[in-house]
Amino acid sequence: MFDFRDLFQWERFITPTIIKLFYWLAIGMAGLWGLYGLFAGIGMLFGSPLAGLVTILMSVLSALAAVVFARISAEFILIVFRINEHLGAIRARGDAGAMQK
């Protein structure tokens, strides 16, 4: 986790720590969105069965797509930070090798 003092210092990134929170919030939003569409589709079944079925199907598929998109977005952000960490390690290794010569 991160310490409150990390908000005022620039030696450590806080995004990799809190990205999981944003991911779970996105999952919750996608679930609520899917449930809303599901209940809207059920309500539409009485007036227009075909439109109700399409609404139910599309709401479930869009909720699943939102979950996948949230995961891909979170992983992309984490990959960018890992690349930064690896480049820092390579730079540190190069600096240590230059000092030995």
C-alpha positions in Angstrom: 0.0 0.0 0.0 1.1 3.6 0.0 1.7 6.0 2.8 0.0 9.4 2.9 3.4 11.1 2.6 3.8 9.4 -0.8 1.3 12.0 -2.1 3.8 14.8 -1.5 7.0 13.0 -2.6 7.9 12.1 -6.2 10.3 9.2 -5.5 7.5 6.6 -5.8 4.5 6.3 -8.1 1.1 5.7 -6.5 -0.8 4.8 -9.6 0.3 1.1 -9.6 -0.9 0.9 -6.1 -4.4 2.4 -6.6 -5.1 1.0 -10.1 -6.7 -2.1 -8.6 -9.2 0.1 -6.8 -10.1 1.8 -10.1 -10.4 -1.6 -11.8 -12.8 -2.9 -9.2 -14.8 0.3 -9.4 -15.0 -0.2 -13.2 -16.2 -3.8 -12.7 -18.9 -2.6 -10.3 -20.0 0.1 -12.7 -20.2 -2.5 -15.5 -22.2 -4.8 -13.3 -24.7 -2.1 -12.4 -24.9 -1.1 -16.0 -25.6 -4.7 -17.1 -28.2 -5.1 -14.4 -29.9 -1.9 -15.4 -30.1 -3.1 -19.0 -31.3 -6.5 -17.9 -34.2 -5.1 -15.9 -35.0 -2.6 -18.7 -35.1 -5.4 -21.2 -37.3 -7.5 -18.9 -39.6 -4.4 -18.7 -39.7 -4.1 -22.5 -40.6 -7.8 -22.9 -44.2 -7.0 -22.2 -44.5 -4.3 -24.8 -42.2 -5.6 -27.5 -40.7 -9.1 -27.0 -38.1 -8.8 -29.7 -36.8 -5.4 -28.5 -36.7 -6.7 -24.9 -34.7 -9.7 -25.9 -32.3 -7.6 -27.9 -31.9 -5.2 -25.0 -31.2 -8.0 -22.6 -28.6 -9.6 -24.9 -26.9 -6.3 -25.7 -26.8 -5.2 -22.0 -25.1 -8.5 -21.0 -22.7 -8.4 -23.9 -21.8 -4.7 -23.3 -21.3 -5.4 -19.6 -18.9 -8.2 -20.4 -17.1 -6.0 -23.0 -16.8 -3.3 -20.3 -15.2 -5.8 -17.9 -12.7 -6.9 -20.6 -11.9 -3.3 -21.5 -11.4 -2.3 -17.9 -8.9 -5.2 -17.5 -7.0 -4.4 -20.7 -6.8 -0.7 -19.6 -5.5 -1.5 -16.1 -3.0 -4.0 -17.5 -1.8 -1.4 -20.1 -1.2 1.2 -17.3 0.6 -1.4 -15.2 2.8 -2.4 -18.2 3.9 1.2 -18.7 5.0 1.4 -15.1 6.8 -1.9 -15.2 8.7 -0.8 -18.3 9.7 2.3 -16.4 11.0 0.1 -13.5 12.9 -2.2 -15.9 14.5 0.8 -17.6 15.5 2.2 -14.3 17.1 -1.2 -13.4 19.0 -1.3 -16.7 20.2 2.3 -16.2 21.4 1.4 -12.6 23.2 -1.6 -13.9 24.8 0.4 -16.6 25.9 3.1 -14.1 27.4 0.4 -11.9 29.3 -1.1 -14.8 30.6 2.3 -15.8 31.9 2.9 -12.2 33.8 -0.4 -12.2 35.9 0.6 -15.2 
